[in-house]
Amino acid sequence: MKVISGLLFFILISCSLFLVQGQVDCVTNSSDASCTNFQYPLANITADINNLCGSMPYMPVCTIQQSCNQESSTSGICDPFSILGDSCLHDMPGMSGCNNFKKLCASGSVVEQCSTVDSVTDLPTTMKMWANIKSICNEMTMTGCEKCTILNATCDVLTVYSTLCLAMPEMGQCANWTQMCASSGNMASSPISSGICTDEPTPATDCFTNPSDPSCADYVYTAANANADILNLCKSMPYMTVCSIQKSCNQESSTSGICAPFSILGDSCLHDMPGMNGCSNFKKLCASGSVVEQCSSVDSISNLPTTMQLFAGIKSICTEMAMDGCEKCSGNSPTTTCDVLPVYSSLCMAMPDMSQCANWTKMCSSSGQLYNSQITSDYCVASVADAVPIMRMYFHTGILDYILFKSWVPRTDRQFAGSWFAIFFFAIFFELEKTLRSILEKRWTPNKKDSEDNNLINSSFLSGSYPKFSYRDIIRGCLHAIELTCSYALMLVAMTFNVALFFAVIAGVLVGNILFGRYRNYTPRVTCCE
């Protein structure tokens, strides 16, 4: 019996050792076919995240894990393995807490769990967030800056960065945050978006799928979300009208009226490009039957032409004549260089009477919102400093006109006064030059002695004599050219049809003639020998 018992014990031990030795370690050999369904244990994932956050507690994954725990969420971006992936795939893959993840999900891995990682779309790295925080806080003092004077445990970079950008989403340093919180991403639609992408808790009722619910009446689609949607639109079509409007509003630091982000979004989603992905939330929220009051307060620009209408107008104008701005839209379809709204507006401000500018005239009606907004100077009434002179073929007043050269455009009263006197004295010089030429011609009138040296012509058609070539002919030609140049230049100034400039020419000619005209009756002194 002892022999049999010993034999059975030996067999059991051998089988156990065989099973242990036959089990594949999927962490170190993730390409083995038997590892397809392997699941990295939750305890190990938690230990790895704790390892990471123990070394760098300010990392974004630490904040994400805390937020997910508070929301009791373990799916989507809150799946622990996905949280670990946020760091090990995109942020700090070199840290020891990522060793197992990198082995398990190395190139050639067959572990299906690796392909299910739901990383946060466009999540900035720790150092990128830190750099943006420092840049913002160096420019201005904002709530949250005091937490990140140095990068340590008190500086929760994701929370601080989000707080700063929720306060002022239009800052250039918030571009990464805007991308992360875009409505098409997974952060904005997650249970932890509040405090990161929005400064409001998610409503109990989903107002996007059920905007007719009475509880949605006071729902407000935040400026951050609206800006994220606009960015989405402008990524696809940077030449769209709403992209230009948003730029102008940002330059004027205006966020009300037609410059309210939700109104800018409405300009595209209601009238221009409603089929684009960036309009999906707007269309759901403001669908037929919606009770969301924000939808009824959209201050869209009256008679704003669509992007393609503007481009068609530009092409039609530029086909008829070459104007400044046409070179930006030379293709058969809009491109990133063809900012259609500014180009179309500049063409129509230069020649508003063109038939192709009918849409511009409606858009810039004095009773419309655009004309009465802070950005009117960009599209309807340019400031004198930026305006393009209008070609008016009739007498008019004002100071804005081209004077002979593209660069000679008086834009202030002083510049115009200087131009007036320049033309006035130029006209006097013109009269002086004519008088000088007249005097020289009389002095050069051939006398008897000169006639004896003339060349004779025997031709029946040109019979007679003519003076020999001399230096006088060169001087005569130069003076004639100067006189002709001055004459045409003054004529072109008069043809600006600017009343003041026209009379600058007349006044200069008048004064010049009074001063020098009598000398044209000069008679050379004749000596006895001549």
C-alpha positions in Angstrom: 0.0 0.0 0.0 2.8 2.4 0.8 4.3 1.7 -2.6 1.0 2.4 -4.3 0.4 5.6 -2.3 3.8 6.9 -3.1 3.3 6.1 -6.7 0.0 8.0 -6.8 1.6 11.0 -5.0 4.4 11.1 -7.5 2.0 11.0 -10.4 -0.1 13.9 -9.0 3.0 16.1 -8.4 4.3 15.4 -11.9 0.9 16.3 -13.5 0.8 19.6 -11.5 4.3 20.5 -12.5 3.4 19.7 -16.1 0.3 21.9 -16.0 2.2 24.8 -14.4 5.0 24.5 -16.9 2.6 24.3 -19.8 0.7 27.5 -18.9 1.9 30.4 -21.2 2.8 33.8 -19.6 0.8 36.1 -21.8 2.5 39.2 -20.4 5.9 38.1 -21.7 4.6 36.1 -24.7 1.6 38.0 -25.9 1.8 36.7 -29.5 1.0 33.2 -28.4 -2.3 32.0 -29.9 -3.5 30.8 -26.5 -3.4 34.4 -25.2 -6.2 35.7 -27.4 -8.8 35.8 -24.5 -6.4 36.6 -21.8 -7.6 39.4 -19.4 -5.1 41.4 -17.5 -6.4 41.2 -13.9 -8.1 44.2 -12.5 -5.9 44.1 -9.4 -2.8 44.3 -11.6 -4.3 47.2 -13.5 -5.1 49.1 -10.3 -1.6 48.4 -9.0 0.0 49.7 -12.2 -2.1 52.9 -12.1 -1.2 53.4 -8.4 2.4 52.9 -9.3 2.2 55.6 -11.9 0.3 58.0 -9.7 2.6 57.3 -6.8 5.5 58.7 -8.9 3.6 61.5 -10.6 0.3 62.3 -8.9 -0.4 65.2 -11.2 -0.7 63.0 -14.3 -4.0 63.2 -16.2 -4.7 59.4 -15.7 -4.7 60.0 -12.0 -7.5 62.7 -12.3 -9.4 60.5 -14.8 -9.3 57.5 -12.4 -10.5 59.7 -9.5 -13.4 61.1 -11.5 -14.4 57.7 -12.8 -14.4 56.3 -9.2 -16.6 59.2 -8.1 -19.0 58.5 -10.9 -18.8 54.7 -10.2 -18.1 54.2 -13.8 -15.9 51.4 -15.2 -16.8 51.4 -18.9 -15.7 53.4 -21.9 -12.9 55.8 -21.0 -13.4 54.8 -17.4 -12.5 51.2 -18.0 -9.4 50.7 -15.8 -7.4 49.1 -18.7 -8.3 52.1 -20.9 -7.2 54.5 -18.2 -3.9 52.6 -18.0 -3.6 52.9 -21.8 -4.1 56.7 -21.7 -0.7 56.9 -19.9 1.1 53.9 -21.5 0.1 54.6 -25.1 0.2 58.4 -25.2 1.7 60.1 -22.1 4.4 58.4 -20.0 5.1 55.0 -21.7 8.6 54.9 -20.2 7.5 54.7 -16.6 7.7 51.4 -14.7 4.0 51.2 -14.2 3.6 50.7 -17.9 6.0 47.8 -18.2 3.4 45.0 -18.2 1.0 47.0 -20.4 3.7 47.5 -23.0 4.7 43.8 -23.0 1.1 42.7 -23.1 0.1 45.0 -26.0 3.4 44.9 -27.9 3.6 44.6 -31.6 2.3 41.2 -32.7 0.1 40.8 -29.6 -3.0 38.7 -30.1 -4.5 39.8 -26.8 -8.0 41.1 -27.7 -8.1 43.3 -24.6 -5.4 45.5 -26.1 -7.6 46.3 -29.1 -10.5 47.4 -26.9 -8.6 50.2 -25.1 -10.9 53.2 -25.3 -8.3 56.0 -24.8 -9.5 59.6 -24.4 -9.5 61.2 -27.9 -6.9 63.9 -28.2 -5.9 63.8 -24.5 -2.9 66.1 -24.2 0.2 64.8 -22.5 1.1 65.9 -18.9 3.9 68.2 -20.1 1.8 69.7 -22.9 -0.9 70.6 -20.3 1.7 72.0 -18.0 3.2 74.1 -20.7 -0.2 75.6 -21.6 -1.0 76.3 -18.0 2.3 78.2 -17.6 1.7 80.1 -20.8 -1.8 81.2 -19.7 -0.7 82.1 -16.2 2.3 84.1 -17.4 -0.1 86.2 -19.5 -2.8 86.7 -16.8 -3.7 85.8 -13.3 -6.6 83.4 -13.2 -8.1 81.1 -10.6 -6.1 77.9 -10.5 -2.8 79.4 -11.4 -1.7 79.4 -7.8 -1.9 75.6 -7.7 0.7 75.2 -10.5 3.5 77.5 -9.7 5.6 74.3 -9.9 4.8 70.8 -11.2 4.1 68.8 -8.0 1.3 67.0 -6.2 -0.8 70.1 -5.8 -0.8 70.8 -9.5 -3.6 68.5 -10.9 -2.8 69.5 -14.5 -6.0 68.2 -16.2 -8.2 69.8 -13.6 -6.4 73.1 -13.6 -6.0 73.3 -17.4 -9.7 72.5 -17.9 -10.7 75.2 -15.3 -8.7 77.8 -17.1 -10.1 76.9 -20.5 -13.6 76.7 -19.2 -13.2 80.3 -18.1 -11.7 81.6 -21.3 -12.1 78.9 -24.1 -11.0 81.3 -26.9 -7.4 81.5 -25.6 -4.9 80.1 -28.1 -3.4 77.9 -25.4 -6.8 76.1 -25.1 -6.6 74.6 -28.6 -5.6 71.2 -27.1 -8.5 71.4 -24.6 -10.9 72.3 -27.4 -9.9 69.2 -29.4 -10.1 67.0 -26.3 -13.6 68.2 -25.5 -14.9 68.2 -29.1 -18.5 66.9 -29.3 -17.2 64.2 -31.6 -14.8 62.9 -29.0 -15.4 60.5 -26.2 -14.5 62.8 -23.3 -17.4 65.2 -23.9 -20.0 62.4 -23.9 -18.5 60.6 -20.9 -19.9 60.7 -17.3 -16.8 62.6 -16.2 -17.1 65.5 -18.7 -18.4 67.8 -16.0 -15.6 69.9 -14.6 -13.3 68.9 -17.5 -15.3 69.8 -20.6 -18.3 71.5 -19.1 -18.8 73.6 -15.9 -22.3 72.2 -15.4 -23.5 68.7 -14.3 -25.0 66.5 -16.9 -28.8 66.9 -16.8 -30.9 64.0 -15.7 -32.7 64.1 -19.0 -30.6 63.8 -22.2 -31.7 67.0 -23.9 -30.0 65.9 -27.2 -32.2 62.8 -27.6 -35.3 64.3 -26.0 -35.2 68.1 -26.5 -39.0 68.3 -26.1 -38.8 67.3 -22.4 -40.0 70.2 -20.2 -36.9 69.8 -18.0 -34.7 70.8 -20.9 -36.2 74.3 -21.2 -33.4 75.9 -19.3 -30.7 73.7 -20.6 -27.7 75.7 -21.9 -25.2 74.3 -24.4 -22.0 75.7 -23.1 -19.7 78.1 -25.0 -17.0 75.5 -24.7 -19.1 72.9 -26.5 -20.2 75.4 -29.2 -16.6 76.4 -29.8 -15.5 72.8 -30.0 -18.2 72.2 -32.7 -17.1 75.3 -34.6 -13.5 74.1 -34.5 -14.8 70.8 -35.8 -16.5 72.5 -38.7 -13.5 74.8 -39.5 -11.1 71.8 -39.5 -13.0 70.4 -42.4 -13.7 73.6 -44.2 -11.5 76.5 -42.9 -12.9 78.8 -45.5 -16.5 78.7 -44.2 -18.2 81.9 -43.3 -18.5 80.9 -39.6 -14.8 80.5 -39.3 -14.2 84.1 -40.4 -17.0 85.4 -38.1 -15.5 83.6 -35.1 -12.0 85.0 -35.9 -13.4 88.6 -36.1 -15.4 88.1 -32.9 -12.3 86.8 -31.1 -10.3 89.8 -32.3 -12.9 92.1 -30.9 -13.2 90.0 -27.7 -17.0 89.9 -28.3 -19.2 87.0 -27.1 -22.7 88.5 -27.4 -25.2 89.0 -30.1 -24.0 87.5 -33.4 -20.7 86.8 -31.7 -22.2 84.4 -29.1 -20.6 81.0 -29.9 -24.0 79.3 -30.1 -25.2 82.0 -32.6 -22.1 81.5 -34.7 -22.7 77.8 -34.7 -26.3 78.5 -35.7 -25.1 80.5 -38.7 -23.6 77.3 -40.1 -26.0 74.7 -38.8 -29.2 76.6 -39.7 -28.3 78.2 -43.0 -25.0 77.1 -44.5 -23.7 73.5 -43.8 -26.2 71.7 -41.6 -25.1 68.3 -42.9 -21.6 68.5 -41.4 -20.6 66.5 -38.3 -20.0 69.6 -36.2 -23.7 70.4 -36.5 -25.0 67.1 -35.1 -25.5 68.3 -31.5 -27.0 71.6 -32.6 -29.5 69.8 -34.9 -30.5 67.4 -32.1 -30.8 70.1 -29.5 -32.8 72.5 -31.7 -34.9 69.9 -33.6 -38.5 70.4 -34.3 -40.5 70.4 -31.1 -37.5 71.4 -28.9 -38.3 73.4 -25.8 -34.7 74.5 -25.2 -35.0 78.3 -24.9 -31.4 78.8 -26.1 -32.4 77.6 -29.5 -34.9 80.4 -29.9 -32.3 83.0 -28.9 -29.9 82.2 -31.7 -28.9 85.6 -33.2 -28.1 84.5 -36.7 -26.8 87.1 -39.2 -29.6 88.2 -41.4 -29.2 87.4 -45.1 -25.8 85.8 -44.6 -24.9 84.2 -47.9 -23.8 80.6 -47.9 -20.1 79.7 -48.4 -20.8 78.5 -51.9 -22.8 81.6 -52.8 -20.0 83.8 -51.7 -17.4 81.8 -53.7 -19.6 82.0 -56.8 -19.8 85.7 -56.4 -16.1 86.0 -56.1 -15.5 83.9 -59.2 -18.0 86.0 -61.2 -16.4 89.3 -60.2 -12.8 88.1 -60.7 -13.7 86.6 -64.1 -14.9 90.1 -65.2 -12.0 92.1 -63.8 -8.8 91.6 -61.8 -9.1 93.0 -58.3 -7.1 92.8 -55.1 -8.1 89.6 -53.4 -8.9 87.6 -56.5 -5.5 85.9 -56.3 -6.6 84.2 -53.1 -9.5 82.4 -54.7 -8.2 81.5 -58.1 -9.1 77.8 -58.0 -12.4 76.2 -59.2 -13.3 75.5 -55.6 -12.6 77.1 -52.2 -9.3 76.3 -50.5 -7.7 77.2 -47.2 -6.2 80.4 -48.8 -9.7 81.5 -50.0 -11.4 83.0 -46.9 -14.6 83.6 -48.8 -16.4 86.1 -46.6 -13.5 88.6 -46.2 -12.6 88.3 -49.8 -16.1 88.8 -51.1 -16.7 91.7 -48.7 -13.5 93.5 -49.7 -14.4 93.2 -53.4 -17.8 94.6 -52.8 -16.6 97.4 -50.5 -14.3 98.4 -53.4 -17.1 98.4 -56.0 -20.5 98.1 -54.2 -22.5 98.7 -57.4 -21.6 95.5 -59.0 -24.5 93.2 -59.6 -22.6 90.3 -57.9 -22.7 92.3 -54.7 -26.5 92.1 -54.2 -26.1 89.5 -51.5 -23.5 91.7 -49.8 -25.8 94.7 -49.9 -28.6 92.7 -48.2 -26.2 91.3 -45.6 -24.8 94.7 -44.8 -28.1 96.5 -44.7 -28.1 99.3 -42.1 -31.0 97.5 -40.4 -29.2 94.2 -40.1 -27.2 92.7 -37.2 -23.9 92.6 -39.0 -23.9 96.3 -39.9 -24.6 97.2 -36.3 -22.2 94.8 -34.7 -18.6 95.2 -33.5 -17.3 93.4 -36.5 -18.9 95.6 -39.2 -15.6 97.1 -40.1 -14.4 93.7 -41.3 -17.2 93.1 -43.7 -19.5 96.1 -44.3 -17.9 99.5 -43.4 -14.2 99.3 -43.3 -12.3 101.8 -41.2 -10.5 104.5 -43.0 -7.2 102.9 -42.0 -8.2 99.6 -43.7 -10.7 100.6 -46.4 -10.0 100.2 -50.1 -10.7 103.3 -52.1 -13.8 103.1 -54.2 -13.6 104.0 -57.9 -16.2 106.7 -58.4 -16.5 108.3 -61.8 -18.3 111.4 -60.7 -17.4 114.4 -58.6 -17.3 113.5 -54.9 -15.8 114.6 -51.6 -13.9 112.7 -49.0 -10.2 111.9 -48.4 -10.0 108.2 -49.5 -8.8 108.0 -53.1 -5.9 106.6 -55.0 -3.6 109.4 -56.1 -1.5 108.2 -59.1 0.0 105.3 -57.2 -1.4 102.3 -55.2 0.5 103.3 -52.2 -0.5 107.0 -52.3 -3.8 106.8 -50.4 -4.4 109.6 -47.8 -6.2 108.1 -44.8 -6.1 111.1 -42.4 -6.9 114.8 -42.7 -3.2 115.6 -42.4 -2.2 113.2 -45.1 -4.9 114.6 -47.4 -3.8 118.2 -46.7 -0.2 117.2 -47.5 -1.4 115.6 -50.7 -3.4 118.6 -51.7 -0.4 121.0 -51.3 1.9 118.5 -53.1 -0.4 118.6 -56.1 -0.8 122.4 -55.8 3.0 123.0 -56.0 3.4 120.4 -58.7 0.9 122.3 -60.8 3.0 125.5 -60.2 6.1 123.6 -61.2 4.3 122.6 -64.4 3.6 126.2 -65.3 7.2 127.1 -64.4 8.5 124.4 -66.7 6.3 125.6 -69.6 7.6 129.1 -69.2 11.2 128.0 -69.1 10.7 126.1 -72.3 9.0 129.1 -74.0 11.9 131.3 -73.1 14.5 128.9 -74.4 12.6 128.4 -77.6 12.6 132.2 -78.2 16.3 132.4 -77.4 17.0 129.6 -79.8 15.1 131.3 -82.7 17.5 131.1 -85.6 19.0 134.5 -86.6 20.6 135.4 -89.9 23.9 133.9 -89.1 22.4 130.6 -88.0 20.4 130.5 -91.3 23.6 130.5 -93.3 24.7 127.3 -91.5 21.4 125.5 -92.2 21.3 122.3 -94.2 19.6 122.7 -97.6 16.9 120.3 -98.8 16.2 120.1 -102.5 13.2 117.8 -102.3 10.1 119.3 -103.8 8.1 118.2 -100.7 10.7 119.4 -98.1 12.3 122.2 -100.1 14.0 124.7 -97.9 16.4 124.5 -95.0 16.5 123.2 -91.4 19.0 123.8 -88.5 21.8 121.4 -87.9 21.6 119.0 -84.9 22.9 120.5 -81.7 22.7 120.1 -77.9 19.6 122.3 -78.0 17.6 119.5 -79.6 18.4 117.2 -76.6 17.3 119.9 -74.1 14.2 120.7 -76.1 13.2 117.0 -76.2 13.8 116.6 -72.4 11.7 119.6 -71.6 9.0 118.5 -73.9 8.9 115.0 -72.2 8.8 116.7 -68.7 6.0 119.0 -69.8 4.0 116.1 -71.2 4.6 113.9 -68.1 3.5 116.8 -65.8 0.4 117.4 -68.0 -0.8 113.8 -67.9 -0.1 113.4 -64.2 -2.2 116.4 -63.4 -4.9 115.2 -65.8 -5.0 111.8 -63.9 -5.2 113.6 -60.6 -8.2 115.6 -61.9 -9.7 112.3 -63.1 -10.0 111.0 -59.5 -13.1 113.2 -59.5 -12.2 114.3 -56.0 -13.4 117.8 -55.7 -10.6 119.0 -53.5 -7.9 117.4 -55.6 -9.4 118.7 -58.8 -9.2 122.3 -57.4 -5.7 121.7 -56.2 -4.8 121.2 -59.9 -6.7 124.3 -60.9 -5.4 126.4 -58.1 -1.8 125.4 -58.8 -2.1 126.1 -62.6 -3.7 129.5 -61.8 -1.1 130.6 -59.3 1.7 129.3 -61.5 0.4 131.2 -64.5 0.1 134.4 -62.5 3.7 134.0 -61.2 5.4 132.9 -64.4 3.0 133.4 -67.3 4.2 136.9 -68.3 7.7 135.6 -68.9 6.4 133.7 -71.9 6.3 137.0 -73.7 10.0 137.3 -73.4 11.8 138.9 -76.3 15.5 138.2 -76.8 17.7 141.3 -76.9 19.0 141.9 -80.5 22.5 143.3 -81.0 23.7 145.3 -83.9 25.7 142.4 -85.2 22.8 140.0 -85.4 
